[in-house]
Amino acid sequence: MGPFTNRLIRLAACLALVAFTPLASPADAGSPSLDQILKGIEKRYAGKGFSASFFQESMLKAMQITDTAEGHLTVKRPGNMRWEYTIPEQQSIITDGKTMWIYRPADNQVMVGKAPAYFGHGKGAGFLSDIRLIRKSFTIEQQPADNEDYYRLKLLPREPTQELADIILSVAKQTYQIDQVVSHNAYGDETRIVFSDFSFDIDPADDLFRFTIPAGADVVQMDQF
């Protein structure tokens, strides 16, 4: 399997998000509290589903390598996600909350794993499929933002691993959209995902989050890694 697939597996395992036990809230007088910001996010993502375009940049610090990718995300609450990568190559990450499939049509290869191992408790951006998870798995610190149009939230996992040290969220003040997610691991590697072109309050078909393995495909069980 190529380096890009390995990056996607790593993303699924470490791009986490979720929880709420405020460490600090250095907001200016009169600005919303951290709890109010989280309530705004929860309201924004309370519908049955949403979709968005995304740009992803992954940086391996030790090797000084940067990979970029683009695609489209569709989510249905709770637990259903479909990441369709179109650049640099076509690839899909699909989950119904129980099973995860990674499909590379160019190689006719399907990697199959258990969704909770990669998206459980909000890991792998699984919080997007049920925004209520944001209060359960992380502590959150509100920080000064570089852009005055955004709130900046730093998330620290309650149970840190080497794959996930922290996450930084950029939340639009006017809409409470999560426009950017930046995650770091214990090695200093960084994955940045920028979302755009949101469509909220949609109801995607359930079939979109299930996958039928093509005849003759090379099937790899991810649990063996």
C-alpha positions as protocol buffer text, in pm:
chain_id: "A"
residue {
  index: 1
  type: MET
  ca { x: 0 y: 0 z: 0 }
}
residue {
  index: 2
  type: GLY
  ca { x: 124 y: 351 z: -79 }
}
residue {
  index: 3
  type: PRO
  ca { x: 220 y: 636 z: 156 }
}
residue {
  index: 4
  type: PHE
  ca { x: -104 y: 821 z: 85 }
}
residue {
  index: 5
  type: THR
  ca { x: -311 y: 526 z: 212 }
}
residue {
  index: 6
  type: ASN
  ca { x: -95 y: 510 z: 522 }
}
residue {
  index: 7
  type: ARG
  ca { x: -161 y: 881 z: 579 }
}
residue {
  index: 8
  type: LEU
  ca { x: -538 y: 819 z: 555 }
}
residue {
  index: 9
  type: ILE
  ca { x: -522 y: 535 z: 807 }
}
residue {
  index: 10
  type: ARG
  ca { x: -328 y: 761 z: 1040 }
}
residue {
  index: 11
  type: LEU
  ca { x: -585 y: 1036 z: 989 }
}
residue {
  index: 12
  type: ALA
  ca { x: -866 y: 794 z: 1073 }
}
residue {
  index: 13
  type: ALA
  ca { x: -685 y: 686 z: 1387 }
}
residue {
  index: 14
  type: CYS
  ca { x: -567 y: 1022 z: 1517 }
}
residue {
  index: 15
  type: LEU
  ca { x: -774 y: 1309 z: 1385 }
}
residue {
  index: 16
  type: ALA
  ca { x: -993 y: 1324 z: 1696 }
}
residue {
  index: 17
  type: LEU
  ca { x: -1218 y: 1582 z: 1848 }
}
residue {
  index: 18
  type: VAL
  ca { x: -1457 y: 1606 z: 2140 }
}
residue {
  index: 19
  type: ALA
  ca { x: -1539 y: 1689 z: 2505 }
}
residue {
  index: 20
  type: PHE
  ca { x: -1568 y: 1967 z: 2747 }
}
residue {
  index: 21
  type: THR
  ca { x: -1409 y: 2043 z: 3079 }
}
residue {
  index: 22
  type: PRO
  ca { x: -1288 y: 2403 z: 3051 }
}
residue {
  index: 23
  type: LEU
  ca { x: -934 y: 2471 z: 3163 }
}
residue {
  index: 24
  type: ALA
  ca { x: -955 y: 2840 z: 3095 }
}
residue {
  index: 25
  type: SER
  ca { x: -1164 y: 3087 z: 2900 }
}
residue {
  index: 26
  type: PRO
  ca { x: -961 y: 3400 z: 2828 }
}
residue {
  index: 27
  type: ALA
  ca { x: -1246 y: 3573 z: 2648 }
}
residue {
  index: 28
  type: ASP
  ca { x: -1288 y: 3947 z: 2645 }
}
residue {
  index: 29
  type: ALA
  ca { x: -1557 y: 4104 z: 2861 }
}
residue {
  index: 30
  type: GLY
  ca { x: -1897 y: 4072 z: 2697 }
}
residue {
  index: 31
  type: SER
  ca { x: -1794 y: 3789 z: 2464 }
}
residue {
  index: 32
  type: PRO
  ca { x: -1962 y: 3447 z: 2482 }
}
residue {
  index: 33
  type: SER
  ca { x: -1843 y: 3200 z: 2741 }
}
residue {
  index: 34
  type: LEU
  ca { x: -1689 y: 2870 z: 2637 }
}
residue {
  index: 35
  type: ASP
  ca { x: -2015 y: 2695 z: 2725 }
}
residue {
  index: 36
  type: GLN
  ca { x: -2210 y: 2937 z: 2503 }
}
residue {
  index: 37
  type: ILE
  ca { x: -1970 y: 2876 z: 2214 }
}
residue {
  index: 38
  type: LEU
  ca { x: -2014 y: 2500 z: 2249 }
}
residue {
  index: 39
  type: LYS
  ca { x: -2391 y: 2540 z: 2257 }
}
residue {
  index: 40
  type: GLY
  ca { x: -2366 y: 2742 z: 1934 }
}
residue {
  index: 41
  type: ILE
  ca { x: -2164 y: 2464 z: 1770 }
}
residue {
  index: 42
  type: GLU
  ca { x: -2410 y: 2199 z: 1890 }
}
residue {
  index: 43
  type: LYS
  ca { x: -2704 y: 2394 z: 1749 }
}
residue {
  index: 44
  type: ARG
  ca { x: -2530 y: 2444 z: 1415 }
}
residue {
  index: 45
  type: TYR
  ca { x: -2464 y: 2069 z: 1377 }
}
residue {
  index: 46
  type: ALA
  ca { x: -2791 y: 1945 z: 1533 }
}
residue {
  index: 47
  type: GLY
  ca { x: -2953 y: 1850 z: 1199 }
}
residue {
  index: 48
  type: LYS
  ca { x: -2969 y: 1502 z: 1051 }
}
residue {
  index: 49
  type: GLY
  ca { x: -2665 y: 1561 z: 832 }
}
residue {
  index: 50
  type: PHE
  ca { x: -2438 y: 1800 z: 647 }
}
residue {
  index: 51
  type: SER
  ca { x: -2179 y: 1804 z: 370 }
}
residue {
  index: 52
  type: ALA
  ca { x: -1869 y: 2012 z: 296 }
}
residue {
  index: 53
  type: SER
  ca { x: -1564 y: 2031 z: 74 }
}
residue {
  index: 54
  type: PHE
  ca { x: -1227 y: 1990 z: 242 }
}
residue {
  index: 55
  type: PHE
  ca { x: -857 y: 2058 z: 188 }
}
residue {
  index: 56
  type: GLN
  ca { x: -614 y: 1846 z: 391 }
}
residue {
  index: 57
  type: GLU
  ca { x: -246 y: 1913 z: 460 }
}
residue {
  index: 58
  type: SER
  ca { x: -39 y: 1656 z: 650 }
}
residue {
  index: 59
  type: MET
  ca { x: 315 y: 1731 z: 766 }
}
residue {
  index: 60
  type: LEU
  ca { x: 561 y: 1468 z: 890 }
}
residue {
  index: 61
  type: LYS
  ca { x: 808 y: 1662 z: 1103 }
}
residue {
  index: 62
  type: ALA
  ca { x: 1090 y: 1406 z: 1124 }
}
residue {
  index: 63
  type: MET
  ca { x: 1095 y: 1342 z: 749 }
}
residue {
  index: 64
  type: GLN
  ca { x: 1010 y: 1700 z: 652 }
}
residue {
  index: 65
  type: ILE
  ca { x: 738 y: 1574 z: 417 }
}
residue {
  index: 66
  type: THR
  ca { x: 411 y: 1754 z: 344 }
}
residue {
  index: 67
  type: ASP
  ca { x: 120 y: 1582 z: 167 }
}
residue {
  index: 68
  type: THR
  ca { x: -195 y: 1757 z: 46 }
}
residue {
  index: 69
  type: ALA
  ca { x: -533 y: 1621 z: -55 }
}
residue {
  index: 70
  type: GLU
  ca { x: -881 y: 1746 z: -141 }
}
residue {
  index: 71
  type: GLY
  ca { x: -1227 y: 1603 z: -148 }
}
residue {
  index: 72
  type: HIS
  ca { x: -1583 y: 1607 z: -17 }
}
residue {
  index: 73
  type: LEU
  ca { x: -1733 y: 1497 z: 315 }
}
residue {
  index: 74
  type: THR
  ca { x: -2088 y: 1380 z: 381 }
}
residue {
  index: 75
  type: VAL
  ca { x: -2211 y: 1311 z: 737 }
}
residue {
  index: 76
  type: LYS
  ca { x: -2530 y: 1170 z: 884 }
}
residue {
  index: 77
  type: ARG
  ca { x: -2588 y: 1171 z: 1258 }
}
residue {
  index: 78
  type: PRO
  ca { x: -2500 y: 959 z: 1444 }
}
residue {
  index: 79
  type: GLY
  ca { x: -2190 y: 774 z: 1334 }
}
residue {
  index: 80
  type: ASN
  ca { x: -2212 y: 789 z: 954 }
}
residue {
  index: 81
  type: MET
  ca { x: -1939 y: 953 z: 747 }
}
residue {
  index: 82
  type: ARG
  ca { x: -1816 y: 938 z: 388 }
}
residue {
  index: 83
  type: TRP
  ca { x: -1483 y: 1104 z: 300 }
}
residue {
  index: 84
  type: GLU
  ca { x: -1441 y: 1113 z: -79 }
}
residue {
  index: 85
  type: TYR
  ca { x: -1085 y: 1207 z: -180 }
}
residue {
  index: 86
  type: THR
  ca { x: -1045 y: 1330 z: -536 }
}
residue {
  index: 87
  type: ILE
  ca { x: -693 y: 1478 z: -521 }
}
residue {
  index: 88
  type: PRO
  ca { x: -419 y: 1351 z: -549 }
}
residue {
  index: 89
  type: GLU
  ca { x: -600 y: 1025 z: -621 }
}
residue {
  index: 90
  type: GLN
  ca { x: -952 y: 891 z: -587 }
}
residue {
  index: 91
  type: GLN
  ca { x: -1010 y: 721 z: -255 }
}
residue {
  index: 92
  type: SER
  ca { x: -1301 y: 675 z: -15 }
}
residue {
  index: 93
  type: ILE
  ca { x: -1327 y: 636 z: 363 }
}
residue {
  index: 94
  type: ILE
  ca { x: -1676 y: 516 z: 452 }
}
residue {
  index: 95
  type: THR
  ca { x: -1829 y: 422 z: 788 }
}
residue {
  index: 96
  type: ASP
  ca { x: -2175 y: 332 z: 915 }
}
residue {
  index: 97
  type: GLY
  ca { x: -2060 y: 359 z: 1275 }
}
residue {
  index: 98
  type: LYS
  ca { x: -1979 y: -13 z: 1299 }
}
residue {
  index: 99
  type: THR
  ca { x: -1753 y: -90 z: 1003 }
}
residue {
  index: 100
  type: MET
  ca { x: -1503 y: 126 z: 818 }
}
residue {
  index: 101
  type: TRP
  ca { x: -1400 y: 74 z: 456 }
}
residue {
  index: 102
  type: ILE
  ca { x: -1112 y: 242 z: 272 }
}
residue {
  index: 103
  type: TYR
  ca { x: -1147 y: 191 z: -103 }
}
residue {
  index: 104
  type: ARG
  ca { x: -879 y: 262 z: -362 }
}
residue {
  index: 105
  type: PRO
  ca { x: -1040 y: 205 z: -704 }
}
residue {
  index: 106
  type: ALA
  ca { x: -713 y: 243 z: -896 }
}
residue {
  index: 107
  type: ASP
  ca { x: -576 y: -63 z: -712 }
}
residue {
  index: 108
  type: ASN
  ca { x: -915 y: -232 z: -666 }
}
residue {
  index: 109
  type: GLN
  ca { x: -823 y: -260 z: -298 }
}
residue {
  index: 110
  type: VAL
  ca { x: -1055 y: -240 z: 2 }
}
residue {
  index: 111
  type: MET
  ca { x: -926 y: -209 z: 358 }
}
residue {
  index: 112
  type: VAL
  ca { x: -1181 y: -311 z: 621 }
}
residue {
  index: 113
  type: GLY
  ca { x: -1174 y: -230 z: 993 }
}
residue {
  index: 114
  type: LYS
  ca { x: -1396 y: -177 z: 1295 }
}
residue {
  index: 115
  type: ALA
  ca { x: -1522 y: 181 z: 1308 }
}
residue {
  index: 116
  type: PRO
  ca { x: -1502 y: 223 z: 1689 }
}
residue {
  index: 117
  type: ALA
  ca { x: -1129 y: 156 z: 1678 }
}
residue {
  index: 118
  type: TYR
  ca { x: -1080 y: 455 z: 1448 }
}
residue {
  index: 119
  type: PHE
  ca { x: -1376 y: 685 z: 1517 }
}
residue {
  index: 120
  type: GLY
  ca { x: -1485 y: 591 z: 1870 }
}
residue {
  index: 121
  type: HIS
  ca { x: -1525 y: 876 z: 2121 }
}
residue {
  index: 122
  type: GLY
  ca { x: -1482 y: 1127 z: 1840 }
}
residue {
  index: 123
  type: LYS
  ca { x: -1151 y: 1001 z: 1703 }
}
residue {
  index: 124
  type: GLY
  ca { x: -1083 y: 1042 z: 1333 }
}
residue {
  index: 125
  type: ALA
  ca { x: -1310 y: 1349 z: 1331 }
}
residue {
  index: 126
  type: GLY
  ca { x: -1590 y: 1119 z: 1444 }
}
residue {
  index: 127
  type: PHE
  ca { x: -1729 y: 1407 z: 1652 }
}
residue {
  index: 128
  type: LEU
  ca { x: -1868 y: 1546 z: 1327 }
}
residue {
  index: 129
  type: SER
  ca { x: -2117 y: 1260 z: 1313 }
}
residue {
  index: 130
  type: ASP
  ca { x: -2253 y: 1346 z: 1660 }
}
residue {
  index: 131
  type: ILE
  ca { x: -2145 y: 1688 z: 1783 }
}
residue {
  index: 132
  type: ARG
  ca { x: -2265 y: 1606 z: 2135 }
}
residue {
  index: 133
  type: LEU
  ca { x: -1947 y: 1402 z: 2174 }
}
residue {
  index: 134
  type: ILE
  ca { x: -1761 y: 1729 z: 2205 }
}
residue {
  index: 135
  type: ARG
  ca { x: -1849 y: 1742 z: 2574 }
}
residue {
  index: 136
  type: LYS
  ca { x: -1735 y: 1389 z: 2659 }
}
residue {
  index: 137
  type: SER
  ca { x: -1384 y: 1305 z: 2544 }
}
residue {
  index: 138
  type: PHE
  ca { x: -1170 y: 1618 z: 2570 }
}
residue {
  index: 139
  type: THR
  ca { x: -1098 y: 1913 z: 2790 }
}
residue {
  index: 140
  type: ILE
  ca { x: -1120 y: 2243 z: 2607 }
}
residue {
  index: 141
  type: GLU
  ca { x: -937 y: 2571 z: 2642 }
}
residue {
  index: 142
  type: GLN
  ca { x: -1048 y: 2886 z: 2465 }
}
residue {
  index: 143
  type: GLN
  ca { x: -747 y: 3074 z: 2327 }
}
residue {
  index: 144
  type: PRO
  ca { x: -693 y: 3410 z: 2156 }
}
residue {
  index: 145
  type: ALA
  ca { x: -755 y: 3373 z: 1782 }
}
residue {
  index: 146
  type: ASP
  ca { x: -533 y: 3511 z: 1506 }
}
residue {
  index: 147
  type: ASN
  ca { x: -845 y: 3607 z: 1310 }
}
residue {
  index: 148
  type: GLU
  ca { x: -1106 y: 3821 z: 1488 }
}
residue {
  index: 149
  type: ASP
  ca { x: -1384 y: 3646 z: 1295 }
}
residue {
  index: 150
  type: TYR
  ca { x: -1310 y: 3314 z: 1468 }
}
residue {
  index: 151
  type: TYR
  ca { x: -1305 y: 3148 z: 1807 }
}
residue {
  index: 152
  type: ARG
  ca { x: -1000 y: 2932 z: 1872 }
}
residue {
  index: 153
  type: LEU
  ca { x: -1047 y: 2622 z: 2087 }
}
residue {
  index: 154
  type: LYS
  ca { x: -771 y: 2388 z: 2200 }
}
residue {
  index: 155
  type: LEU
  ca { x: -880 y: 2032 z: 2275 }
}
residue {
  index: 156
  type: LEU
  ca { x: -680 y: 1798 z: 2495 }
}
residue {
  index: 157
  type: PRO
  ca { x: -778 y: 1429 z: 2502 }
}
residue {
  index: 158
  type: ARG
  ca { x: -873 y: 1294 z: 2841 }
}
residue {
  index: 159
  type: GLU
  ca { x: -672 y: 984 z: 2755 }
}
residue {
  index: 160
  type: PRO
  ca { x: -374 y: 1109 z: 2551 }
}
residue {
  index: 161
  type: THR
  ca { x: -196 y: 874 z: 2312 }
}
residue {
  index: 162
  type: GLN
  ca { x: 115 y: 914 z: 2102 }
}
residue {
  index: 163
  type: GLU
  ca { x: -111 y: 947 z: 1799 }
}
residue {
  index: 164
  type: LEU
  ca { x: -300 y: 1245 z: 1941 }
}
residue {
  index: 165
  type: ALA
  ca { x: -155 y: 1522 z: 2156 }
}
residue {
  index: 166
  type: ASP
  ca { x: -400 y: 1805 z: 2090 }
}
residue {
  index: 167
  type: ILE
  ca { x: -643 y: 1958 z: 1841 }
}
residue {
  index: 168
  type: ILE
  ca { x: -702 y: 2322 z: 1750 }
}
residue {
  index: 169
  type: LEU
  ca { x: -1045 y: 2426 z: 1619 }
}
residue {
  index: 170
  type: SER
  ca { x: -1125 y: 2744 z: 1431 }
}
residue {
  index: 171
  type: VAL
  ca { x: -1495 y: 2819 z: 1478 }
}
residue {
  index: 172
  type: ALA
  ca { x: -1662 y: 3096 z: 1277 }
}
residue {
  index: 173
  type: LYS
  ca { x: -1824 y: 3351 z: 1509 }
}
residue {
  index: 174
  type: GLN
  ca { x: -2117 y: 3430 z: 1280 }
}
residue {
  index: 175
  type: THR
  ca { x: -2218 y: 3071 z: 1194 }
}
residue {
  index: 176
  type: TYR
  ca { x: -2049 y: 2845 z: 1453 }
}
residue {
  index: 177
  type: GLN
  ca { x: -1912 y: 2636 z: 1167 }
}
residue {
  index: 178
  type: ILE
  ca { x: -1592 y: 2446 z: 1236 }
}
residue {
  index: 179
  type: ASP
  ca { x: -1393 y: 2580 z: 943 }
}
residue {
  index: 180
  type: GLN
  ca { x: -1054 y: 2435 z: 1038 }
}
residue {
  index: 181
  type: VAL
  ca { x: -924 y: 2141 z: 1241 }
}
residue {
  index: 182
  type: VAL
  ca { x: -553 y: 2109 z: 1322 }
}
residue {
  index: 183
  type: SER
  ca { x: -430 y: 1800 z: 1507 }
}
residue {
  index: 184
  type: HIS
  ca { x: -86 y: 1716 z: 1643 }
}
residue {
  index: 185
  type: ASN
  ca { x: 65 y: 1391 z: 1764 }
}
residue {
  index: 186
  type: ALA
  ca { x: 340 y: 1327 z: 2018 }
}
residue {
  index: 187
  type: TYR
  ca { x: 603 y: 1337 z: 1744 }
}
residue {
  index: 188
  type: GLY
  ca { x: 516 y: 1691 z: 1634 }
}
residue {
  index: 189
  type: ASP
  ca { x: 341 y: 1585 z: 1313 }
}
residue {
  index: 190
  type: GLU
  ca { x: 48 y: 1803 z: 1207 }
}
residue {
  index: 191
  type: THR
  ca { x: -269 y: 1738 z: 1009 }
}
residue {
  index: 192
  type: ARG
  ca { x: -473 y: 2040 z: 901 }
}
residue {
  index: 193
  type: ILE
  ca { x: -820 y: 2015 z: 745 }
}
residue {
  index: 194
  type: VAL
  ca { x: -997 y: 2323 z: 611 }
}
residue {
  index: 195
  type: PHE
  ca { x: -1370 y: 2292 z: 538 }
}
residue {
  index: 196
  type: SER
  ca { x: -1574 y: 2504 z: 293 }
}
residue {
  index: 197
  type: ASP
  ca { x: -1899 y: 2504 z: 94 }
}
residue {
  index: 198
  type: PHE
  ca { x: -2112 y: 2367 z: 378 }
}
residue {
  index: 199
  type: SER
  ca { x: -2464 y: 2236 z: 324 }
}
residue {
  index: 200
  type: PHE
  ca { x: -2648 y: 2187 z: 653 }
}
residue {
  index: 201
  type: ASP
  ca { x: -2979 y: 2022 z: 747 }
}
residue {
  index: 202
  type: ILE
  ca { x: -2962 y: 1758 z: 474 }
}
residue {
  index: 203
  type: ASP
  ca { x: -3078 y: 1397 z: 512 }
}
residue {
  index: 204
  type: PRO
  ca { x: -2836 y: 1171 z: 321 }
}
residue {
  index: 205
  type: ALA
  ca { x: -2952 y: 821 z: 227 }
}
residue {
  index: 206
  type: ASP
  ca { x: -2832 y: 545 z: 459 }
}
residue {
  index: 207
  type: ASP
  ca { x: -2692 y: 351 z: 162 }
}
residue {
  index: 208
  type: LEU
  ca { x: -2431 y: 624 z: 117 }
}
residue {
  index: 209
  type: PHE
  ca { x: -2258 y: 498 z: 434 }
}
residue {
  index: 210
  type: ARG
  ca { x: -2247 y: 131 z: 343 }
}
residue {
  index: 211
  type: PHE
  ca { x: -2005 y: -26 z: 98 }
}
residue {
  index: 212
  type: THR
  ca { x: -2031 y: -330 z: -125 }
}
residue {
  index: 213
  type: ILE
  ca { x: -1690 y: -479 z: -197 }
}
residue {
  index: 214
  type: PRO
  ca { x: -1636 y: -507 z: -575 }
}
residue {
  index: 215
  type: ALA
  ca { x: -1588 y: -850 z: -725 }
}
residue {
  index: 216
  type: GLY
  ca { x: -1223 y: -947 z: -741 }
}
residue {
  index: 217
  type: ALA
  ca { x: -1109 y: -669 z: -509 }
}
residue {
  index: 218
  type: ASP
  ca { x: -805 y: -721 z: -286 }
}
residue {
  index: 219
  type: VAL
  ca { x: -950 y: -716 z: 68 }
}
residue {
  index: 220
  type: VAL
  ca { x: -720 y: -627 z: 359 }
}
residue {
  index: 221
  type: GLN
  ca { x: -840 y: -660 z: 718 }
}
residue {
  index: 222
  type: MET
  ca { x: -709 y: -354 z: 906 }
}
residue {
  index: 223
  type: ASP
  ca { x: -734 y: -534 z: 1239 }
}
residue {
  index: 224
  type: GLN
  ca { x: -424 y: -730 z: 1144 }
}
residue {
  index: 225
  type: PHE
  ca { x: -208 y: -417 z: 1151 }
}
